[in-house]
Amino acid sequence: MPFLRFKGFEKKILQQIAPDLVAEFSHIANVPKEIVKIELVAVEQITDHPPSLEILMFPREKETHDRLASRLHAMVSEYGYSHVHIFFILLNHSLYYKEGSPLAEIPSVKQPSCTS
């Protein structure tokens, strides 16, 4: 968690840029890199639609979501995916279960404490 689910992208390109996507997402969302998941979802299109990036995550400030969408769009645009639709599916941490138990807290990168 969080999940970045790509639809309509080439697997080779995603494999190539995945480390950078994870690093950038982790930095902006303030989550450990190890918990960022990237998936390529195979879909069979019935009607024409653009590639999409569906982001499942816990809510952040709107500015954080805006920064994530803007930066991820810029990154995939460099590989020819400038018309991608990006949207968030916001999860409620009290309804997120890990190994059958509710999640106690939202994971974040721990900032080093300052001791003088």
C-alpha positions as CSV (number, residue, x, y, z in Angstrom):
1,M,0.0,0.0,0.0
2,P,-0.2,2.4,-1.8
3,F,-0.9,0.8,-5.2
4,L,-0.2,2.5,-8.5
5,R,-2.2,0.5,-11.1
6,F,-1.4,1.2,-14.7
7,K,-3.8,0.3,-17.6
8,G,-2.8,0.6,-21.2
9,F,1.0,0.9,-20.7
10,E,3.8,-1.2,-22.1
11,K,5.3,-3.6,-19.5
12,K,8.9,-2.9,-20.6
13,I,8.5,0.8,-20.1
14,L,6.9,0.4,-16.6
15,Q,9.7,-2.0,-15.6
16,Q,12.2,0.6,-16.7
17,I,10.7,3.6,-14.9
18,A,9.3,1.8,-11.8
19,P,12.3,2.6,-9.5
20,D,12.0,6.3,-10.3
21,L,8.2,6.3,-10.0
22,V,8.5,4.6,-6.6
23,A,11.2,7.0,-5.4
24,E,9.2,10.1,-6.5
25,F,5.9,8.8,-5.1
26,S,7.5,7.9,-1.8
27,H,9.1,11.3,-1.5
28,I,6.0,13.3,-2.2
29,A,3.6,11.1,-0.3
30,N,6.0,10.6,2.6
31,V,5.8,6.9,2.6
32,P,8.5,4.2,2.7
33,K,9.6,3.1,-0.7
34,E,9.2,-0.5,0.3
35,I,5.4,-0.2,0.6
36,V,4.7,1.4,-2.8
37,K,3.3,-1.2,-5.2
38,I,3.2,-0.9,-8.9
39,E,0.9,-3.1,-11.0
40,L,0.2,-3.4,-14.7
41,V,-3.5,-4.3,-15.1
42,A,-4.4,-6.2,-18.2
43,V,-7.8,-5.0,-19.6
44,E,-9.7,-5.8,-22.6
45,Q,-11.0,-2.6,-24.1
46,I,-14.6,-2.6,-25.3
47,T,-14.7,1.1,-26.1
48,D,-11.8,3.4,-26.9
49,H,-10.2,5.1,-23.8
50,P,-6.8,6.5,-22.9
51,P,-4.2,4.8,-20.7
52,S,-4.9,5.4,-17.0
53,L,-3.1,5.4,-13.7
54,E,-5.3,4.5,-10.7
55,I,-3.7,5.3,-7.3
56,L,-5.1,3.6,-4.3
57,M,-3.9,5.3,-1.1
58,F,-4.9,6.9,2.2
59,P,-6.0,10.5,1.9
60,R,-3.4,13.4,2.0
61,E,-3.8,17.1,1.7
62,K,-5.2,18.1,-1.8
63,E,-1.8,19.8,-2.6
64,T,-0.1,16.4,-2.1
65,H,-2.5,14.7,-4.5
66,D,-2.0,17.5,-7.0
67,R,1.8,17.2,-6.7
68,L,1.6,13.4,-7.2
69,A,-0.6,13.7,-10.2
70,S,1.5,16.4,-11.8
71,R,4.9,14.7,-11.2
72,L,3.7,11.2,-12.2
73,H,2.1,12.7,-15.4
74,A,5.4,14.4,-16.3
75,M,7.3,11.2,-15.7
76,V,5.1,9.0,-17.9
77,S,4.8,11.8,-20.6
78,E,8.6,11.4,-21.2
79,Y,7.8,7.9,-22.5
80,G,4.9,8.9,-24.8
81,Y,2.0,8.7,-22.4
82,S,1.0,12.4,-22.3
83,H,-2.8,11.6,-22.5
84,V,-3.0,9.5,-19.4
85,H,-5.9,9.9,-17.0
86,I,-4.8,9.8,-13.4
87,F,-7.2,9.4,-10.5
88,F,-7.2,8.5,-6.9
89,I,-9.2,6.0,-5.0
90,L,-8.9,7.1,-1.4
91,L,-9.0,4.4,1.3
92,N,-10.1,4.6,4.9
93,H,-7.4,3.3,7.1
94,S,-10.0,2.0,9.6
95,L,-11.4,-0.2,6.9
96,Y,-8.0,-1.4,5.6
97,Y,-7.0,-4.8,7.0
98,K,-3.6,-6.4,7.0
99,E,-3.5,-10.1,7.8
100,G,-7.1,-9.8,9.1
101,S,-6.5,-7.0,11.5
102,P,-7.3,-3.3,11.1
103,L,-4.4,-1.1,10.3
104,A,-3.4,0.8,13.5
105,E,-1.7,3.8,11.7
106,I,-1.0,5.1,8.3
107,P,2.6,4.3,7.3
108,S,4.9,7.2,6.8
109,V,8.6,7.9,6.6
110,K,9.9,8.5,10.1
111,Q,11.8,11.8,10.3
112,P,15.0,11.6,12.4
113,S,14.5,13.2,15.8
114,C,16.7,16.2,16.7
115,T,18.6,15.8,19.9
116,S,20.9,18.5,21.2
